[in-house]
Amino acid sequence: MYSLEEKKKAVDLYIQYDKQLLKTIETLGYPSRNSLRKWYYEFRDSGAFKDKYTRKLKYTEEQKEKAIKYYLDHGSNATKTIAALGYPCRSILKAWIDEKFLGQQKDCSYRKSLVEYTEEQKVSAVKELLLREKTVKDIADDIGVDRVTLYNWKNQQLGKEAAAKVKPRIDLPNDKESLEMEVNRLKDQIHRLELEKDILEKTTDIIKKDPGINPKKLTNKEKTEVIDALKNKYKLKELLHFLNLPKSSYFYQKAQLGKGDKYAQLRQDITDIFNDNYKIYGYRRIYLV
């Protein structure tokens, strides 16, 4: 916020510079263009500036002390404090902490702590981090810092180049049952991808469809041909499920395919008539013949 003197100085200079916004702001280093316009119109219309509005205190001293105490007693965590008490906002809590610890400029952003850690504590934490007997989150929670702080301590003690050479551990489930479930899940995913790939290839080779076609949009006859080409490699049930073809429809189409083409001889006769007449007969003359 700017004082009345600063506002007056800015407006006077603005008028002196023939209302040149940028030149006025460059000379003074403040305010924004919108603020300067607002001050000018305010002074022009009323001949004075509105005094700074003082907001009534929203919280009592008792509430203020309670919030600071909760913050310090629960790991200096602003998020937990606000969630537990329902007040204040983060900026107000920071202001209260700054006032309580005047001159220290402590930060009460997420998981930042007011505790000053000794070098011995930092070294011990980094050793735990490197041993990885616990997860990084658990180590950070035990100490009362966030994971970023923990990694910063590691970089400070080992140097960034050395720290970068330490390979991070992949946190996998530590029980056999969970590992087996994860392995089976990955196997199922690979199997499904292989099935999808083979169906697309057979659709292109046998049905002569575009590689980008959706196999589920094939006709039931075409789906049956694809299934017959792959049934020795995959179970019939999963092929039917993937192509969204009922089992009864599959066996009906299979029976129809087994009967052969009842119009095969007629097709051959039409082809011969067309070829024997110099390939110029249309369907009407072929029909008459």
SERO-4910 file (N, C-alpha, C, O; in steps of 0.05 Angstrom, whole numbers):
BEGIN
 pado doro    nc1    nc2    nc3   cac1   cac2   cac3    cc1    cc2    cc3    oc1    oc2    oc3
  Met    A     17    -24      0      0      0      0     18     25      0     39     25     12
  Tyr    A      8     46    -13     23     71    -15     11     92      4    -14     93      8
  Ser    A     28    108     14     19    130     32      6    152     15      8    153     -9
  Leu    A     -8    171     30    -21    193     16      0    211      3     -5    222    -19
  Glu    A     24    214     16     45    230      5     55    218    -22     61    233    -41
  Glu    A     58    192    -22     68    179    -47     48    181    -69     55    185    -93
  Lys    A     22    179    -62      1    182    -83      2    211    -94      0    215   -118
  Lys    A      4    230    -76      4    258    -84     28    264   -102     25    278   -122
  Lys    A     51    254    -94     75    258   -110     72    246   -138     80    259   -158
  Ala    A     60    222   -140     57    209   -166     38    225   -183     43    228   -207
  Val    A     16    234   -172     -4    249   -188      7    276   -197      2    284   -220
  Asp    A     21    290   -180     33    315   -187     53    312   -210     53    328   -229
  Leu    A     69    291   -209     89    286   -230     75    278   -256     84    285   -278
  Tyr    A     54    263   -253     38    254   -276     27    279   -291     27    280   -316
  Ile    A     17    298   -276      6    323   -288     29    339   -300     26    351   -321
  Gln    A     51    340   -286     75    356   -296     85    344   -322     94    359   -339
  Tyr    A     84    318   -325     93    305   -350     72    303   -371     74    287   -390
  Asp    A     51    319   -368     29    320   -388     16    292   -391      9    283   -413
  Lys    A     12    280   -368     -3    254   -366     11    232   -382     -3    217   -397
  Gln    A     37    230   -380     52    209   -393     56    187   -372     72    189   -354
  Leu    A     40    165   -374     40    144   -354     68    131   -351     79    130   -329
  Leu    A     79    121   -373    104    106   -372    127    123   -361    143    113   -345
  Lys    A    128    148   -370    150    165   -361    148    170   -331    169    171   -317
  Thr    A    124    174   -321    120    179   -293    128    154   -276    142    157   -256
  Ile    A    120    131   -286    126    106   -271    156    100   -272    167     91   -252
  Glu    A    168    105   -295    197    101   -297    213    119   -278    233    111   -267
  Thr    A    203    144   -275    217    163   -258    215    155   -229    234    156   -214
  Leu    A    190    147   -220    185    141   -192    191    112   -185    199    106   -162
  Gly    A    188     95   -204    191     66   -198    165     54   -187    165     30   -179
  Tyr    A    144     68   -187    118     59   -178     97     78   -189    105     99   -200
  Pro    A     71     73   -188     57     48   -184     52     34   -210     67     39   -229
  Ser    A     31     18   -212     23      7   -238      7     28   -253     -1     49   -242
  Arg    A      3     24   -279    -11     43   -296    -40     47   -287    -51     69   -286
  Asn    A    -53     25   -280    -81     26   -271    -84     41   -244   -102     57   -241
  Ser    A    -64     37   -226    -65     51   -201    -61     81   -204    -75     97   -192
  Leu    A    -43     89   -222    -38    117   -227    -62    131   -239    -69    153   -231
  Arg    A    -75    118   -258   -100    129   -269   -121    132   -248   -134    153   -246
  Lys    A   -124    111   -231   -144    112   -210   -139    135   -190   -157    149   -183
  Trp    A   -113    139   -183   -106    161   -164   -112    188   -177   -122    207   -164
  Tyr    A   -106    190   -203   -110    216   -217   -140    223   -217   -147    246   -210
  Tyr    A   -157    204   -225   -185    210   -227   -197    215   -199   -215    232   -196
  Glu    A   -187    201   -179   -196    205   -152   -189    233   -142   -206    247   -129
  Phe    A   -164    242   -149   -156    269   -140   -171    291   -156   -178    312   -146
  Arg    A   -174    285   -182   -188    305   -200   -217    309   -191   -226    332   -191
  Asp    A   -231    287   -184   -259    289   -178   -265    299   -150   -285    314   -145
  Ser    A   -248    292   -130   -254    299   -103   -234    318    -90   -238    330    -69
  Gly    A   -211    322   -104   -190    339    -93   -174    328    -70   -159    342    -57
  Ala    A   -178    302    -65   -164    288    -43   -163    258    -49   -176    249    -68
  Phe    A   -147    244    -33   -145    215    -36   -159    202    -12   -159    212     10
  Lys    A   -170    179    -18   -183    163      3   -161    152     22   -141    142     12
  Asp    A   -166    154     48   -147    144     67   -148    113     66   -168    101     58
  Lys    A   -126    102     75   -124     72     75   -145     60     93   -149     69    116
  Tyr    A   -159     40     82   -180     27     98   -167      7    117   -151    -10    108
  Thr    A   -174      9    142   -163     -9    162   -184    -31    167   -206    -26    177
  Arg    A   -176    -56    162   -194    -78    166   -196    -85    195   -176    -85    210
  Lys    A   -220    -91    204   -224    -99    231   -212   -127    236   -214   -144    219
  Leu    A   -199   -130    258   -186   -156    264   -206   -178    264   -227   -176    277
  Lys    A   -200   -200    250   -219   -221    247   -215   -242    269   -234   -256    277
  Tyr    A   -191   -245    279   -185   -265    299   -177   -253    326   -165   -231    326
  Thr    A   -184   -266    347   -177   -257    374   -148   -265    380   -136   -282    366
  Glu    A   -137   -253    401   -110   -260    409   -109   -290    418    -89   -303    414
  Glu    A   -131   -299    430   -131   -327    439   -130   -346    415   -116   -366    416
  Gln    A   -145   -339    394   -144   -356    370   -116   -355    357   -106   -376    347
  Lys    A   -104   -332    357    -78   -328    345    -57   -346    360    -42   -360    347
  Glu    A    -57   -344    387    -38   -360    403    -43   -390    399    -25   -406    398
  Lys    A    -69   -398    398    -76   -426    394    -65   -436    367    -54   -459    366
  Ala    A    -67   -420    346    -58   -428    319    -27   -431    319    -17   -451    308
  Ile    A    -13   -412    332     16   -413    333     25   -438    349     44   -452    341
  Lys    A     12   -443    371     19   -466    388     15   -492    373     31   -510    374
  Tyr    A     -8   -494    360    -14   -518    345      7   -523    322     16   -545    318
  Tyr    A     14   -501    309     33   -502    288     60   -513    298     73   -529    285
  Leu    A     69   -502    321     95   -510    332     94   -539    343    114   -553    342
  Asp    A     71   -546    355     69   -573    368     65   -595    348     67   -619    356
  His    A     58   -589    323     52   -610    304     70   -609    279     60   -608    256
  Gly    A     95   -607    284    115   -609    263    117   -584    246    127   -586    223
  Ser    A    108   -561    256    110   -536    241     98   -539    213    110   -530    193
  Asn    A     75   -551    212     62   -557    187     37   -539    183     17   -542    198
  Ala    A     39   -520    165     17   -500    161     -8   -514    151    -30   -507    160
  Thr    A     -5   -533    133    -29   -547    122    -44   -561    143    -69   -559    144
  Lys    A    -30   -576    161    -44   -590    182    -57   -571    202    -79   -576    211
  Thr    A    -44   -549    207    -54   -529    226    -81   -518    216   -100   -516    230
  Ile    A    -81   -509    191   -105   -497    179   -127   -518    177   -151   -511    182
  Ala    A   -120   -543    170   -141   -564    167   -153   -570    194   -177   -575    196
  Ala    A   -137   -571    215   -146   -578    242   -163   -556    255   -184   -562    267
  Leu    A   -154   -531    252   -168   -509    266   -189   -496    248   -208   -484    259
  Gly    A   -186   -499    222   -205   -486    204   -199   -456    199   -214   -443    186
  Tyr    A   -177   -447    209   -168   -420    205   -138   -419    211   -128   -439    221
  Pro    A   -123   -398    204   -129   -376    186   -120   -385    158   -117   -409    153
  Cys    A   -117   -366    140   -105   -373    114    -75   -374    117    -64   -365    138
  Arg    A    -61   -385     97    -32   -389    100    -17   -362    103      2   -361    119
  Ser    A    -26   -341     89    -11   -316     91    -14   -303    119      5   -292    129
  Ile    A    -38   -306    131    -41   -295    158    -25   -311    178    -13   -299    196
  Leu    A    -25   -337    175     -9   -354    194     21   -346    191     35   -345    212
  Lys    A     30   -342    167     58   -334    163     64   -307    177     85   -304    190
  Ala    A     45   -289    175     49   -263    188     50   -266    218     66   -252    231
  Trp    A     33   -283    229     34   -288    258     60   -301    267     72   -293    287
  Ile    A     70   -320    250     96   -332    257    119   -312    255    136   -312    272
  Asp    A    118   -295    235    139   -275    232    139   -255    255    159   -247    265
  Glu    A    114   -249    264    112   -231    287    122   -244    313    135   -231    330
  Lys    A    116   -270    316    124   -285    340    155   -288    341    167   -285    362
  Phe    A    167   -293    317    196   -296    316    207   -273    300    219   -276    279
  Leu    A    204   -249    311    212   -224    297    241   -225    288    259   -231    304
  Gly    A    245   -219    262    272   -217    251    282   -243    241    303   -243    227
  Gln    A    269   -265    247    279   -291    238    269   -299    210    281   -315    196
  Gln    A    246   -286    202    235   -291    175    231   -320    170    241   -330    149
  Lys    A    217   -334    188    213   -362    184    191   -367    163    171   -351    162
  Asp    A    194   -388    148    174   -394    127    155   -415    137    164   -436    146
  Cys    A    129   -410    134    110   -430    143     95   -442    119     72   -450    122
  Ser    A    109   -444     97     97   -457     74     97   -487     80    106   -496    101
  Tyr    A     86   -503     62     81   -531     67    105   -546     77    126   -547     64
  Arg    A    102   -557    102    121   -575    115    148   -561    121    167   -574    128
  Lys    A    150   -534    119    174   -521    127    174   -518    157    154   -512    170
  Ser    A    197   -523    169    198   -524    198    213   -501    210    231   -489    197
  Leu    A    205   -494    235    220   -473    250    244   -485    264    260   -470    276
  Val    A    246   -511    264    267   -524    279    294   -521    265    295   -524    240
  Glu    A    315   -514    279    342   -512    268    356   -538    273    360   -546    296
  Tyr    A    363   -552    251    376   -578    254    406   -576    255    418   -560    241
  Thr    A    418   -592    272    447   -593    275    459   -608    252    445   -623    238
  Glu    A    485   -605    248    499   -620    227    498   -650    232    495   -666    214
  Glu    A    499   -657    258    498   -685    265    471   -698    257    470   -720    247
  Gln    A    449   -683    262    423   -692    254    421   -695    223    409   -714    214
  Lys    A    432   -676    209    431   -677    180    446   -701    169    437   -714    151
  Val    A    470   -705    180    487   -728    172    473   -754    177    473   -772    160
  Ser    A    460   -756    200    445   -781    207    422   -785    188    417   -808    180
  Ala    A    408   -764    181    386   -766    162    395   -775    135    382   -792    122
  Val    A    418   -764    126    428   -771     99    437   -800     99    434   -814     79
  Lys    A    449   -810    121    457   -838    123    432   -856    120    433   -877    106
  Glu    A    411   -849    134    386   -865    131    376   -865    103    366   -885     93
  Leu    A    378   -841     90    369   -839     62    385   -857     43    373   -870     26
  Leu    A    411   -859     48    428   -875     31    424   -905     36    426   -921     18
  Leu    A    419   -912     61    415   -940     68    389   -951     57    386   -974     50
  Arg    A    369   -933     56    343   -939     46    329   -963     59    317   -980     46
  Glu    A    332   -965     85    318   -985    100    289   -978    103    272   -995    108
  Lys    A    283   -952    100    256   -941    101    252   -924     76    271   -917     63
  Thr    A    227   -918     70    221   -901     47    230   -872     53    232   -865     76
  Val    A    234   -857     32    242   -829     35    221   -813     51    228   -796     68
  Lys    A    196   -819     45    174   -805     59    175   -811     89    171   -792    105
  Asp    A    179   -836     96    180   -843    125    204   -830    139    201   -820    161
  Ile    A    227   -829    125    250   -816    137    245   -786    142    251   -775    163
  Ala    A    233   -773    121    227   -744    123    206   -739    145    209   -720    160
  Asp    A    186   -756    147    165   -753    168    177   -756    196    170   -741    214
  Asp    A    195   -775    199    207   -780    225    223   -755    235    223   -748    258
  Ile    A    236   -742    216    253   -719    223    236   -693    225    242   -676    241
  Gly    A    214   -692    209    197   -668    209    204   -648    187    199   -624    190
  Val    A    215   -659    165    220   -641    142    207   -654    117    196   -676    119
  Asp    A    209   -640     95    198   -652     70    221   -666     55    244   -663     62
  Arg    A    213   -680     34    233   -696     20    254   -679      5    277   -686      2
  Val    A    244   -655     -4    262   -637    -18    285   -628      0    308   -628     -8
  Thr    A    278   -622     25    299   -614     44    319   -637     49    343   -632     51
  Leu    A    308   -661     51    325   -684     55    345   -688     32    368   -693     37
  Tyr    A    336   -685      8    353   -687    -15    373   -664    -17    396   -667    -26
  Asn    A    365   -641     -8    383   -618     -7    406   -623     12    429   -616      6
  Trp    A    400   -635     35    421   -642     54    440   -662     42    465   -660     45
  Lys    A    430   -681     27    447   -701     14    466   -688     -6    489   -694     -8
  Asn    A    455   -669    -22    471   -655    -42    493   -638    -29    515   -636    -39
  Gln    A    486   -626     -6    505   -609      8    528   -626     19    551   -617     19
  Gln    A    522   -650     29    543   -667     42    559   -683     21    583   -687     25
  Leu    A    546   -692      0    560   -709    -19    569   -693    -44    586   -702    -59
  Gly    A    557   -669    -48    562   -655    -73    543   -665    -94    535   -689    -94
  Lys    A    535   -648   -112    514   -655   -132    523   -678   -150    507   -695   -157
  Glu    A    549   -678   -158    558   -698   -176    558   -726   -163    550   -746   -175
  Ala    A    568   -727   -138    568   -752   -124    540   -762   -118    534   -786   -119
  Ala    A    523   -743   -111    495   -750   -104    481   -761   -128    464   -779   -126
  Ala    A    488   -750   -152    474   -759   -176    482   -788   -183    467   -802   -197
  Lys    A    506   -797   -174    515   -824   -180    502   -845   -163    502   -869   -169
  Val    A    490   -836   -141    476   -855   -123    450   -863   -137    432   -846   -139
  Lys    A    447   -887   -145    423   -896   -159    399   -897   -140    401   -910   -119
  Pro    A    377   -885   -147    353   -886   -130    342   -915   -129    342   -928   -149
  Arg    A    332   -923   -106    320   -949   -104    291   -947   -113    277   -928   -107
  Ile    A    282   -968   -128    254   -969   -136    239   -983   -114    245  -1006   -107
  Asp    A    220   -969   -103    204   -980    -81    184  -1000    -91    163   -993   -103
  Leu    A    190  -1026    -88    172  -1047    -96    159  -1059    -71    169  -1056    -49
  Pro    A    136  -1072    -75    124  -1086    -52    143  -1106    -40    157  -1120    -54
  Asn    A    144  -1107    -13    164  -1124      0    153  -1151      7    167  -1168     18
  Asp    A    128  -1157      0    117  -1184      6    114  -1199    -20    108  -1188    -41
  Lys    A    117  -1225    -18    117  -1243    -42     90  -1242    -57     90  -1242    -81
  Glu    A     69  -1242    -42     42  -1242    -54     37  -1218    -72     27  -1220    -94
  Ser    A     45  -1194    -62     42  -1170    -78     59  -1170   -103     50  -1161   -125
  Leu    A     83  -1180   -101    101  -1182   -124     90  -1200   -145     90  -1194   -169
  Glu    A     79  -1223   -136     68  -1242   -155     44  -1231   -169     40  -1235   -193
  Met    A     27  -1216   -154      4  -1203   -166     12  -1182   -187      0  -1180   -209
  Glu    A     33  -1167   -182     43  -1147   -201     54  -1161   -226     50  -1151   -248
  Val    A     69  -1183   -222     80  -1198   -245     58  -1209   -262     59  -1207   -287
  Asn    A     38  -1220   -250     15  -1231   -265      0  -1210   -280     -9  -1214   -302
  Arg    A     -3  -1186   -267    -16  -1164   -281     -1  -1155   -306    -13  -1150   -326
  Leu    A     25  -1154   -304     42  -1146   -327     41  -1168   -349     40  -1161   -372
  Lys    A     40  -1193   -341     38  -1215   -360     12  -1213   -375     11  -1217   -400
  Asp    A    -10  -1208   -361    -36  -1206   -374    -37  -1182   -393    -48  -1184   -415
  Gln    A    -24  -1161   -385    -23  -1137   -403     -8  -1143   -428    -16  -1135   -450
  Ile    A     15  -1157   -426     31  -1164   -450     16  -1183   -468     16  -1180   -492
  His    A      2  -1203   -455    -13  -1222   -471    -35  -1208   -487    -40  -1215   -510
  Arg    A    -49  -1189   -474    -71  -1175   -488    -60  -1158   -511    -72  -1157   -532
  Leu    A    -37  -1146   -507    -25  -1130   -529    -17  -1148   -553    -20  -1140   -576
  Glu    A     -6  -1172   -547      1  -1190   -568    -24  -1200   -583    -23  -1202   -607
  Leu    A    -45  -1205   -568    -70  -1214   -581    -81  -1192   -599    -89  -1198   -622
  Glu    A    -81  -1168   -590    -90  -1145   -606    -74  -1142   -631    -84  -1137   -653
  Lys    A    -47  -1145   -628    -29  -1142   -651    -35  -1164   -672    -36  -1158   -696
  Asp    A    -38  -1189   -663    -42  -1211   -682    -69  -1209   -696    -71  -1215   -720
  Ile    A    -89  -1199   -682   -116  -1196   -695   -114  -1174   -716   -126  -1178   -738
  Leu    A   -100  -1153   -711    -97  -1131   -731    -82  -1141   -755    -89  -1135   -778
  Glu    A    -62  -1158   -751    -46  -1168   -773    -63  -1187   -791    -62  -1186   -815
  Lys    A    -78  -1205   -777    -95  -1223   -792   -118  -1209   -807   -125  -1217   -829
  Thr    A   -128  -1188   -795   -149  -1172   -809   -138  -1160   -834   -152  -1159   -855
  Thr    A   -112  -1151   -834   -100  -1140   -857    -93  -1161   -878    -97  -1157   -902
  Asp    A    -83  -1185   -869    -74  -1206   -888    -97  -1221   -900    -97  -1225   -924
  Ile    A   -117  -1229   -883   -138  -1247   -893   -161  -1231   -905   -170  -1237   -927
  Ile    A   -171  -1211   -890   -194  -1196   -899   -187  -1173   -918   -204  -1162   -931
  Lys    A   -161  -1167   -919   -151  -1145   -936   -162  -1118   -929   -169  -1102   -946
  Lys    A   -165  -1114   -903   -175  -1088   -893   -152  -1069   -887   -129  -1077   -885
  Asp    A   -159  -1044   -885   -139  -1023   -878   -128  -1029   -851   -143  -1036   -833
  Pro    A   -101  -1026   -846    -89  -1031   -820   -101  -1015   -797   -100  -1024   -774
  Gly    A   -113   -992   -803   -124   -976   -782   -153   -982   -774   -164   -969   -757
  Ile    A   -164  -1003   -786   -192  -1010   -781   -196  -1021   -753   -178  -1034   -742
  Asn    A   -219  -1017   -741   -225  -1028   -715   -236  -1056   -719   -257  -1059   -732
  Pro    A   -222  -1077   -710   -231  -1105   -714   -259  -1111   -704   -272  -1128   -715
  Lys    A   -268  -1096   -684   -295  -1100   -673   -317  -1091   -693   -340  -1098   -689
  Lys    A   -309  -1076   -714   -329  -1067   -733   -330  -1085   -758   -344  -1078   -777
  Leu    A   -317  -1107   -758   -318  -1126   -780   -345  -1140   -780   -359  -1140   -760
  Thr    A   -352  -1152   -802   -377  -1168   -803   -372  -1193   -787   -349  -1201   -782
  Asn    A   -394  -1207   -780   -391  -1232   -765   -376  -1253   -781   -361  -1269   -770
  Lys    A   -380  -1253   -808   -366  -1272   -825   -336  -1267   -824   -319  -1285   -822
  Glu    A   -328  -1241   -826   -300  -1234   -826   -287  -1240   -799   -264  -1249   -798
  Lys    A   -302  -1235   -777   -292  -1241   -751   -287  -1271   -748   -267  -1279   -736
  Thr    A   -305  -1287   -759   -302  -1316   -758   -277  -1325   -772   -263  -1343   -763
  Glu    A   -271  -1313   -795   -247  -1320   -810   -222  -1313   -794   -202  -1329   -794
  Val    A   -222  -1290   -781   -199  -1282   -765   -195  -1301   -741   -173  -1309   -734
  Ile    A   -217  -1309   -728   -216  -1327   -705   -205  -1354   -714   -188  -1365   -700
  Asp    A   -214  -1364   -736   -204  -1390   -746   -174  -1390   -751   -161  -1410   -748
  Ala    A   -164  -1366   -759   -136  -1364   -765   -119  -1363   -740    -95  -1368   -741
  Leu    A   -131  -1356   -717   -116  -1352   -692   -123  -1371   -670   -111  -1370   -648
  Lys    A   -143  -1389   -675   -153  -1405   -653   -133  -1426   -643   -136  -1437   -621
  Asn    A   -112  -1432   -659    -92  -1451   -649    -72  -1437   -630    -58  -1451   -615
  Lys    A    -71  -1410   -630    -52  -1396   -613    -66  -1385   -588    -54  -1383   -567
  Tyr    A    -92  -1377   -591   -106  -1366   -568   -132  -1382   -563   -142  -1396   -580
  Lys    A   -142  -1378   -539   -167  -1392   -532   -190  -1379   -547   -190  -1355   -551
  Leu    A   -209  -1396   -554   -232  -1386   -569   -248  -1366   -553   -258  -1346   -564
  Lys    A   -249  -1370   -526   -265  -1352   -509   -254  -1324   -510   -269  -1304   -511
  Glu    A   -227  -1321   -509   -216  -1294   -508   -217  -1280   -536   -219  -1256   -537
  Leu    A   -216  -1296   -557   -219  -1285   -584   -247  -1275   -588   -251  -1253   -599
  Leu    A   -267  -1290   -579   -295  -1282   -582   -300  -1257   -565   -314  -1238   -574
  His    A   -288  -1256   -541   -292  -1233   -524   -279  -1208   -536   -291  -1186   -535
  Phe    A   -255  -1211   -546   -241  -1187   -557   -256  -1176   -581   -258  -1152   -585
  Leu    A   -266  -1194   -599   -279  -1185   -623   -309  -1180   -619   -323  -1172   -637
  Asn    A   -318  -1184   -594   -346  -1179   -588   -365  -1195   -606   -384  -1184   -617
  Leu    A   -359  -1221   -608   -375  -1238   -625   -388  -1260   -608   -373  -1275   -595
  Pro    A   -414  -1263   -607   -426  -1285   -592   -418  -1312   -602   -413  -1316   -626
  Lys    A   -417  -1331   -584   -408  -1358   -591   -427  -1371   -611   -417  -1384   -630
  Ser    A   -453  -1366   -609   -472  -1378   -627   -469  -1367   -655   -472  -1381   -675
  Ser    A   -463  -1340   -657   -458  -1328   -683   -433  -1339   -696   -433  -1342   -721
  Tyr    A   -413  -1345   -680   -388  -1356   -691   -393  -1383   -704   -385  -1388   -727
  Phe    A   -408  -1401   -690   -412  -1427   -700   -432  -1427   -724   -430  -1444   -742
  Tyr    A   -450  -1408   -724   -468  -1405   -748   -452  -1397   -772   -455  -1409   -794
  Gln    A   -434  -1377   -769   -418  -1368   -792   -399  -1390   -801   -393  -1392   -824
  Lys    A   -389  -1405   -782   -370  -1427   -788   -384  -1448   -805   -373  -1459   -823
  Ala    A   -410  -1454   -797   -425  -1474   -813   -431  -1464   -841   -430  -1479   -860
  Gln    A   -437  -1438   -843   -442  -1427   -870   -417  -1427   -887   -419  -1433   -911
  Leu    A   -394  -1421   -875   -369  -1422   -890   -363  -1451   -899   -351  -1455   -920
  Gly    A   -371  -1471   -883   -366  -1499   -890   -382  -1509   -913   -374  -1528   -927
  Lys    A   -405  -1496   -918   -423  -1505   -940   -411  -1497   -967   -418  -1508   -987
  Gly    A   -394  -1477   -967   -383  -1468   -993   -402  -1448  -1006   -422  -1441   -995
  Asp    A   -394  -1438  -1029   -409  -1418  -1043   -428  -1432  -1063   -420  -1444  -1083
  Lys    A   -455  -1430  -1058   -474  -1443  -1075   -477  -1430  -1103   -488  -1441  -1121
  Tyr    A   -466  -1406  -1105   -467  -1392  -1131   -440  -1394  -1146   -435  -1378  -1164
  Ala    A   -423  -1412  -1138   -396  -1413  -1149   -397  -1418  -1180   -383  -1405  -1195
  Gln    A   -414  -1438  -1189   -416  -1444  -1217   -428  -1421  -1233   -419  -1415  -1255
  Leu    A   -448  -1407  -1221   -461  -1385  -1235   -441  -1362  -1238   -440  -1348  -1258
  Arg    A   -424  -1357  -1217   -404  -1336  -1219   -385  -1342  -1242   -377  -1324  -1257
  Gln    A   -377  -1368  -1245   -358  -1375  -1266   -371  -1372  -1293   -357  -1363  -1312
  Asp    A   -397  -1378  -1296   -411  -1375  -1321   -412  -1345  -1330   -407  -1339  -1353
  Ile    A   -418  -1328  -1311   -419  -1299  -1317   -392  -1289  -1325   -390  -1272  -1344
  Thr    A   -371  -1298  -1312   -344  -1290  -1320   -337  -1299  -1348   -326  -1283  -1364
  Asp    A   -344  -1324  -1355   -339  -1334  -1382   -354  -1318  -1403   -342  -1312  -1424
  Ile    A   -379  -1312  -1399   -395  -1297  -1418   -383  -1270  -1423   -381  -1260  -1445
  Phe    A   -375  -1257  -1401   -363  -1230  -1404   -337  -1232  -1420   -332  -1214  -1437
  Asn    A   -320  -1252  -1414   -294  -1254  -1428   -298  -1262  -1458   -283  -1252  -1475
  Asp    A   -318  -1279  -1463   -322  -1288  -1491   -333  -1266  -1509   -331  -1268  -1533
  Asn    A   -344  -1246  -1498   -356  -1224  -1514   -340  -1198  -1511   -351  -1176  -1509
  Tyr    A   -313  -1202  -1512   -294  -1179  -1513   -296  -1160  -1489   -288  -1137  -1491
  Lys    A   -308  -1170  -1467   -310  -1155  -1442   -324  -1128  -1445   -318  -1108  -1433
  Ile    A   -346  -1130  -1463   -361  -1105  -1467   -390  -1108  -1459   -405  -1088  -1458
  Tyr    A   -399  -1133  -1452   -427  -1137  -1445   -432  -1125  -1417   -416  -1128  -1398
  Gly    A   -455  -1111  -1415   -464  -1102  -1388   -481  -1123  -1375   -485  -1145  -1386
  Tyr    A   -492  -1117  -1352   -507  -1138  -1337   -533  -1146  -1351   -542  -1169  -1347
  Arg    A   -545  -1128  -1367   -570  -1135  -1380   -566  -1157  -1402   -580  -1176  -1403
  Arg    A   -545  -1153  -1418   -540  -1172  -1440   -529  -1198  -1429   -535  -1220  -1439
  Ile    A   -513  -1196  -1407   -504  -1221  -1394   -527  -1236  -1383   -528  -1261  -1385
  Tyr    A   -547  -1222  -1372   -571  -1235  -1361   -587  -1250  -1383   -596  -1272  -1379
  Leu    A   -590  -1236  -1406   -604  -1248  -1428   -590  -1274  -1439   -603  -1294  -1445
  Val    A   -563  -1272  -1441   -548  -1296  -1450   -552  -1319  -1430   -540  -1340  -1434
***
